[in-house]
Amino acid sequence: MSITVGFILKRLASKLSVQEVLEASPELEEEDIRQTLNYAAWAVSDRIITIPSA
């Protein structure tokens, strides 16, 4: 089964901890989470995004 970067990011964004994501998807390893975050950082590294204040 393939798990996408987007799926992992959505789980982390929904306030699940890394440990909770790993428990919910036992086929993942902590390194997979690290690589997901590295890829996401790389993918947006050249973009300027304005985040509105609350």
N, C-alpha and C positions, 0 to 999 in steps of 0.2 A: 504494500500500500504506500502510495506517495503522499507526503504531507507537504503542503506548499508553504512558502515563506509567508504569504498573506495569512494563512490559517494560524500560524504560530504568532505572528504579530498581533492579529485580532485577539487571540487569547491573552497575550500579555497586556494589550491595551484595555482589556475588560477587567483589569486589576487582578488577574490570576498571577500567582507567584511563579517563578521558574520551577520550583518544586512541584507546584500543582499542575503545571503544564506537563511536566515529566511523568507525574503519576497518572494523568489522564491519557497520555499517549506513551505507553511503555517502550515503544519501538524507538523513541527519541532518546538522545543522550545530551548531557549538558553542553557538549561541544556543538551539537546541532543548534541549540539556542544561541550560543555565541556567534556562530557563523551566520545565523539569520539576522542578528543585530548588526554584524559587520556588513552584510550585503545591503541591508536597509540604509545604513549610514552612507555607504558608497553610492547607492542609487540616488540619494537626495543631496549629495555633497555639493553639487554645483548649482543648486536651486536656492533662490532667496524666497523665503516664505514669511509673510507678515502674520504674526499671531496676535489677534485682537485681545486687548486686555479685558478682564472680566468686569 
